Amino acid sequence: MPTGILTCLETGHLHDYGIAARLEELGFDRLKGGSLYPALSRLEEAGAVTARWVEGSGVPARREYSITPKGRARLAQERASLSSLTLALGQPAHLAEGVQQ
């Protein structure tokens, strides 16, 4: 899920509901209760995302999340790894041996 969250934030700031909705658009199942917040917290602790409280008009303040440069670098690395894995899985085993891990 962390790669999905970083992908969601790649194009701009989102609050938790926006992230959950975007993850569904990307093909993730509807998130259950507490699965999003621990992942966001770990990404924040790792410096991959930042969070700030944003006041709403007539609604309670919410946390809005943004990807950091460190998060963008992590996303690029994870995409490269997934690309290599996809390539390896799509080839016969004897050809996939030369694919970098």
C-alpha positions in Angstrom: 0.0 0.0 0.0 2.8 2.5 0.6 3.7 2.6 -3.1 0.0 3.2 -3.9 -0.2 6.1 -1.4 2.9 7.7 -2.8 1.4 7.4 -6.3 -1.8 9.1 -5.1 0.2 12.0 -3.7 2.4 12.4 -6.7 0.0 14.8 -8.4 -0.9 16.9 -5.3 -2.0 17.2 -1.7 -4.8 14.9 -0.5 -6.5 14.2 2.8 -7.2 10.7 4.1 -10.5 10.2 2.3 -9.0 11.5 -0.9 -6.2 9.0 -0.7 -8.6 6.1 0.1 -10.8 7.1 -2.9 -7.8 7.4 -5.2 -6.5 4.0 -4.1 -9.8 2.5 -5.0 -9.5 4.1 -8.5 -6.1 2.4 -8.8 -7.6 -1.0 -8.1 -7.1 -1.4 -4.4 -10.0 -2.9 -2.4 -12.0 -0.6 -0.2 -9.8 0.1 2.8 -10.9 -1.3 6.2 -10.9 0.8 9.3 -7.3 1.3 10.5 -5.3 0.1 7.5 -4.6 3.5 5.9 -3.5 5.5 9.0 -0.6 3.1 10.0 0.7 3.2 6.5 0.5 7.0 6.4 2.2 7.2 9.8 5.1 4.9 8.6 5.6 7.0 5.5 5.6 10.2 7.5 8.2 8.7 10.0 10.3 7.7 7.0 10.2 11.2 5.6 8.4 10.2 2.5 5.3 12.3 3.2 4.4 15.3 5.3 1.1 16.1 6.9 -0.4 19.4 8.0 -3.8 20.3 9.5 -6.0 22.2 7.1 -9.0 24.2 8.4 -12.2 23.6 6.5 -15.2 25.9 6.2 -17.9 24.5 8.3 -16.1 21.1 8.8 -13.5 20.0 11.3 -9.8 20.4 10.4 -8.3 17.5 8.5 -4.8 16.3 7.9 -3.6 16.9 4.3 -0.7 14.8 3.1 2.0 15.7 0.6 4.8 13.7 -1.0 8.4 14.8 -0.2 11.5 14.7 -2.4 12.5 11.6 -0.4 9.1 10.1 -1.1 9.4 10.8 -4.9 12.8 9.1 -4.8 11.3 6.1 -3.0 8.5 5.9 -5.5 10.9 6.0 -8.5 12.9 3.2 -6.9 9.9 1.1 -6.2 8.6 1.6 -9.7 11.9 0.5 -11.1 11.8 -2.6 -8.9 8.3 -3.4 -10.0 9.2 -2.9 -13.6 12.1 -5.3 -13.3 9.9 -7.9 -11.6 7.2 -7.5 -14.3 9.7 -8.0 -17.0 11.2 -11.1 -15.3 7.7 -12.6 -14.7 6.8 -12.1 -18.3 9.8 -14.1 -19.7 10.7 -17.7 -19.6 12.9 -18.6 -16.6 16.1 -19.1 -18.6 15.8 -15.6 -20.1 14.8 -13.9 -16.9 18.1 -14.9 -15.1 19.9 -11.9 -16.7 17.3 -9.4 -15.3 18.7 -7.2 -12.5 17.1 -7.7 -9.2 
